[in-house]
Amino acid sequence: MTPPRVIKPAEEAQWRPDTMGKTTLFESRHLLVGLNAFELGQSHPLHSHLGMDKLYHVLEGDGVFLLEGRELPMHVGDLLVAPEGVPHGIRNTGTRRLLVLAVLAPAPISSQGAPARG
């Protein structure tokens, strides 16, 4: 087990020019904590999770939460909870980078039966 540590999310973010960057900050069989890093115009399309709830918390930037049939504005400090089975996604519609903390519980399980990597 990894001992607890102070995490500075902005220092851990992986920015990619071609697609949303993903970083796993913490992972156990109970919880996955990650970062989604969006350059201008990047998005994470609608998707849903079976057997997991997901929480998004906006750390930097602006954009929209994508929900089935709706787009909700997102700003620093905003939080969205997507319960199991609810389609959700994100698009950076702002004028700068967008950094979003993503928390999934329970953690996704890989094909080998261990938590999936971020």
Backbone as a ProteinNet text record, in pm:
[ID]
protein_1_A
[PRIMARY]
MTPPRVIKPAEEAQWRPDTMGKTTLFESRHLLVGLNAFELGQSHPLHSHLGMDKLYHVLEGDGVFLLEGRELPMHVGDLLVAPEGVPHGIRNTGTRRLLVLAVLAPAPISSQGAPARG
[TERTIARY]
83.5	0	88.7	57.7	131.1	85.5	181.4	140.2	74.7	-13.8	-76.6	28.9	-4.4	84.6	-0.2	56.7	-8.9	10.2	-98.3	-94.5	-130.2	-52.1	-80	-122.1	-254.2	-302.3	-242.4	-228.1	-176.3	-34.7	42.3	178.2	179.4	70.2	61.4	-4.6	-67.7	-145.1	-56.8	-111.3	-44.8	-123.2	-61.7	-125.7	-79.8	-175.2	-142.7	-206.1	-134.3	-188.9	-296.8	-297.2	-386.4	-514.4	-514.3	-630.5	-623.7	-733.4	-738.1	-628.9	-557.6	-458.3	-523	-475.1	-527.8	-412.2	-432	-332.9	-404.6	-352.6	-405.8	-327.9	-398.6	-336.2	-336.7	-442	-455.1	-546.2	-514.6	-596.9	-592.9	-710.2	-724.5	-845.3	-878.8	-997.1	-1126.9	-1116.8	-1234.8	-1254.6	-1144.4	-1149.4	-1043.4	-1080.1	-982.8	-994.4	-880.9	-876.7	-783.3	-835.6	-754.8	-777.1	-698.5	-709.5	-739.7	-826.9	-852.5	-805.9	-711.4	-650.8	-688.4	-757.5	-809.4	-743.9	-682.6	-639.7	-765.1	-752.4	-865.7	-931.7	-1063.8	-1140.3	-1145.4	-1064.6	-1066.9	-1189.8	-1228.6	-1346.1	-1330	-1414.6	-1429.3	-1575.3	-1603.4	-1741.2	-1829.1	-1958.9	-2055	-2017.7	-2022.4	-1998	-2064.4	-2077	-2133.1	-2054.4	-2076.9	-2004.5	-2104.2	-2081.8	-2163.7	-2105.1	-2185.3	-2141.4	-2054.1	-2044.4	-1960.5	-2030.7	-2009	-2048.6	-1923.3	-1941.3	-1826.8	-1854.7	-1752.8	-1760.1	-1654.9	-1694.8	-1602.8	-1596.1	-1474.4	-1456.3	-1363.6	-1408.9	-1332.7	-1225.9	-1098.8	-986.8	-937.2	-938	-891.3	-971.6	-1001.4	-1063.2	-1215	-1270.6	-1415.4	-1447.9	-1571.2	-1616.4	-1761.3	-1798.1	-1934.5	-1929.9	-2018.7	-2047.3	-2143.9	-2115	-2205.3	-2291.3	-2420.4	-2515.1	-2605.4	-2672.9	-2758.7	-2863.6	-2852.5	-2948.3	-2926.4	-2818.9	-2794.7	-2646.1	-2615.8	-2481.7	-2493.7	-2419.1	-2424.1	-2290.7	-2292.3	-2166.5	-2090.4	-1956.2	-1871.2	-1762.7	-1740.3	-1642.2	-1562.4	-1450.9	-1366.6	-1452.2	-1434.1	-1507.1	-1633.6	-1684.2	-1807.6	-1783.6	-1890.6	-1886.9	-2006.4	-1984.8	-2094.5	-2079.5	-2189.4	-2189.8	-2271.4	-2210.3	-2278.3	-2297.9	-2419.7	-2445.5	-2427.6	-2414.7	-2400.9	-2501.4	-2452.3	-2538.4	-2579.9	-2550.1	-2588.9	-2480.2	-2513.7	-2414.3	-2364.3	-2231.1	-2168.1	-2039.8	-1993.3	-1868.3	-1832.7	-1726.2	-1676.8	-1624	-1640.2	-1577.5	-1520.6	-1397.1	-1334.3	-1380.6	-1470	-1519.7	-1461.9	-1370.9	-1313.1	-1200.2	-1128.9	-1019.7	-882.5	-879.7	-753.4	-770.1	-665.5	-669	-776.2	-828.1	-929.9	-875.1	-875.2	-827.1	-939	-971.9	-1084.8	-1040.3	-1069.9	-1046.5	-1160.9	-1129.6	-1231.3	-1214.6	-1323.7	-1322.1	-1426	-1382.9	-1473.5	-1475.8	-1596.9	-1610.8	-1724.9	-1702.7	-1570.9	-1483.3	-1354.8	-1260.1	-1294.4	-1266.3	-1286.3	-1195.1	-1241	-1163.3	-1112	-983.1	-923.9	-958.3	-920.2	-949	-874.4	-767.3	-692.7	-748.9	-856.9	-917.1	-855.3	-759.9	-698.9	-758.4	-743.3	-793.4	-733.7	-814.4	-769.1	-678.4	-581.5	-492	-561.9	-544.8	-607.7	-612.2
-117.7	0	125	218.7	343.9	434.8	493.2	583.5	708.8	771.6	895.8	1002.5	1088.6	1198.6	1317.1	1434.1	1554.9	1557.8	1579.2	1581.6	1721.9	1773.3	1901.2	1868.9	1859.5	1810.3	1879.9	2010.6	2082.9	2037	1991.3	1944.2	1802.8	1730	1591.5	1579.2	1684.5	1678.7	1645.1	1565.2	1531.4	1596.5	1695.5	1768.8	1708.7	1678	1618.4	1702.3	1722.2	1803.2	1732.3	1597.6	1520.5	1472.2	1454.1	1400	1438.7	1422.8	1450.9	1372.3	1438.8	1371.1	1310.5	1192	1125	1088.3	1115.1	1081.6	1014.6	902.8	840	891.9	953.5	1007.2	906	826	723.2	614.2	491.6	379.6	267.4	217.9	98.9	23	-86.7	-159.2	-85.8	13.8	88.7	219.6	278.5	415.8	439.5	519.3	567.5	719.1	788.2	933.3	969.3	1044.1	1079.1	1222.6	1262.2	1395.3	1380.2	1464.6	1476.6	1616.3	1622.9	1749.7	1776.7	1887.7	1921.5	2048	2037.7	2156.5	2219.3	2338.8	2407.2	2317.4	2305.9	2230.7	2080.5	2025.2	1880	1839.3	1711.5	1662.6	1515.7	1472.1	1330.9	1298.6	1216.1	1196.7	1128.3	1134.3	1068.7	922.7	880.8	741.8	720.4	597	568.4	453.5	431.7	329	233.7	106.2	3.4	-27.6	-16.6	-51.4	52	174.3	279.2	413.6	495.6	635.9	717.1	835.1	920.1	1062.7	1124	1262.6	1341.2	1455.5	1548.1	1675.8	1729	1857	1941.9	2060.8	2148	2222.3	2199.8	2262.8	2388.6	2387.2	2501.3	2508.7	2628.1	2647.9	2644.6	2645.6	2644.9	2550.3	2505.2	2418.3	2381.7	2264.3	2214.3	2068.7	2034.9	1895.7	1847.7	1735.7	1676.3	1573.2	1585.4	1487	1451.9	1341.4	1301.2	1409.8	1476.2	1578.3	1714.3	1730.9	1858.8	1889.7	2018.4	2067	2167.5	2145.5	2234.2	2305.8	2439.1	2512.6	2463.2	2458.9	2419.2	2523.9	2558.9	2661.1	2611	2676.5	2639.4	2626.7	2516.2	2491.6	2410.7	2399.1	2323.9	2173.9	2104.9	1961.3	1898.5	1784.7	1708.6	1563.8	1501.4	1359.7	1288.7	1188.4	1105.7	967.1	936.3	804.1	694	573.3	456	460.2	436.4	424.6	555.8	671.4	800.5	845.9	863	909.5	1049.7	1067.7	1194.3	1212.2	1334.9	1366.7	1511.5	1558.9	1694.7	1750.4	1881.2	1950	2083.2	2111.5	2239.5	2342.2	2429.5	2537.3	2671.7	2668.5	2792	2845.2	2941.9	3008.5	2967.3	2868.5	2817.6	2670.6	2611.8	2470.3	2444.9	2321.3	2278.1	2156.7	2161.4	2051.2	2007.4	1878.8	1825.1	1702.6	1703	1587.7	1490.6	1363.1	1259.6	1152.2	1119.1	1018.4	912.7	786.1	674.9	579.4	537.9	443.2	347.3	218.8	159.7	174.1	147.7	161.2	61.7	100.1	5.3	-115.5	-229	-353.3	-388.3	-415.9	-456.1	-601.9	-649.2	-788.5	-887.7	-845.9	-935.9	-936.6	-861.4	-859.6	-758.8	-679.4	-574	-441.1	-337.5	-206.3	-166.8	-102.4	-56.8	63.7	77.9	194	310.8	432.4	555.6	590.5
0	0	0	-83.9	-90.9	22.4	96.3	204.8	149.2	226.3	181.2	150.2	51.4	16.2	-26.5	-17	-65.5	-216.5	-289.8	-435.9	-483.7	-573.9	-638.4	-781.8	-807.9	-936.8	-1058.5	-1055.7	-1173.1	-1209.3	-1110.2	-1136.4	-1193.9	-1181.3	-1227.7	-1365.1	-1412.3	-1537.4	-1656.8	-1747.6	-1873.2	-1987.1	-2049.7	-2158.7	-2290.6	-2379.7	-2509.6	-2619.7	-2729.2	-2838.3	-2918.6	-2916.4	-3003.2	-2937	-2805.9	-2735.2	-2587.3	-2518.1	-2374.9	-2302.5	-2212.4	-2130.7	-2006.5	-1966.8	-1847.1	-1755.3	-1627.7	-1525.4	-1409.4	-1362	-1241.7	-1122.1	-1027.2	-906.4	-792.7	-785.1	-680.9	-733.5	-693.4	-738.1	-635	-602.6	-518.5	-571.2	-508.6	-557	-521.7	-434	-391.7	-468.5	-518	-565.7	-672.7	-773.3	-871	-875.7	-858.4	-864.8	-980.2	-1075.1	-1190.7	-1233.7	-1332.3	-1391.9	-1539.6	-1588.6	-1732.1	-1771.5	-1865.9	-1907.9	-2053.4	-2076.9	-2209.1	-2262.5	-2379	-2450.8	-2512.9	-2566.5	-2629.1	-2734.7	-2727.2	-2824.7	-2802.8	-2713.7	-2691	-2610.7	-2627.1	-2554.7	-2518.9	-2430.3	-2392.1	-2420.1	-2522.5	-2566.7	-2462.1	-2487.1	-2398.4	-2378.7	-2253.8	-2216.6	-2080.7	-2039.6	-1907.5	-1845.5	-1716.7	-1643.3	-1578.3	-1596.6	-1533.8	-1395.5	-1293	-1158.5	-1090.7	-1147.4	-1088.6	-1096.5	-997.2	-1000.3	-1029.2	-1092.1	-1125.9	-1081.3	-1025.8	-981.9	-1060.2	-1114.8	-1180.4	-1097.8	-1079.2	-1011	-1097.8	-1136.8	-1226	-1145.5	-1181.3	-1111.6	-1181.9	-1316	-1394.6	-1523.3	-1568.7	-1699	-1698.3	-1818.7	-1840.3	-1954.8	-1958.9	-2066.5	-2046	-2095.4	-2074.9	-2032.9	-1939.1	-1908.4	-2015.6	-2076.4	-2174.8	-2104.4	-2121.2	-2071.2	-2188.4	-2180.5	-2291.4	-2318.1	-2435.2	-2473.5	-2410.8	-2331.1	-2263.2	-2256.7	-2249.7	-2220.1	-2107	-1999.2	-1883	-1869.2	-1854.3	-1837.7	-1714.8	-1725.7	-1613.4	-1593.8	-1466.9	-1431.1	-1311.2	-1282.7	-1169.1	-1043.5	-973.4	-849.5	-868	-992.2	-1015.8	-1000.7	-963.4	-940.2	-1009.9	-1073.4	-1134.2	-1091.7	-1051	-1019.2	-1125.7	-1190	-1288.9	-1228.3	-1184.4	-1127.2	-1231.5	-1183.5	-1270.1	-1385	-1506.4	-1623.3	-1687.9	-1628.2	-1685.7	-1783.3	-1913	-2009.7	-1975.3	-1982.8	-1947.1	-2027.8	-2036.6	-2105.1	-2077.6	-2143	-2120.6	-2252.5	-2270.4	-2383.6	-2334.6	-2377.6	-2344.9	-2447.3	-2406.2	-2491.4	-2448.9	-2352	-2298.8	-2385	-2329.1	-2401.2	-2348.4	-2257.1	-2202.7	-2167.2	-2117.6	-2079.2	-1972.7	-1973.2	-1878	-1803.8	-1670.8	-1588.1	-1494.7	-1501.4	-1426	-1346.7	-1217	-1132	-1153.9	-1173.3	-1193.9	-1086.2	-1017.6	-912.1	-946.3	-952.2	-980.6	-862.2	-824.2	-713.8	-743.8	-724.1	-701.3	-825	-809.7	-920.4	-1031.7	-1157.8	-1268.5	-1251.1	-1297.9	-1288.2	-1428.5	-1438.4	-1566	-1594.6	-1711.2	-1750.2	-1663	-1594.9	-1506.8	-1364.2	-1340.9	-1207.5	-1113.8	-1161.6	-1079.9	-1122.8	-1040.3	-1081.6	-1216.5	-1299.4	-1431.3	-1415.1	-1505.1	-1502.5	-1568.7	-1513.9	-1551.5	-1692.4
[MASK]
++++++++++++++++++++++++++++++++++++++++++++++++++++++++++++++++++++++++++++++++++++++++++++++++++++++++++++++++++++++

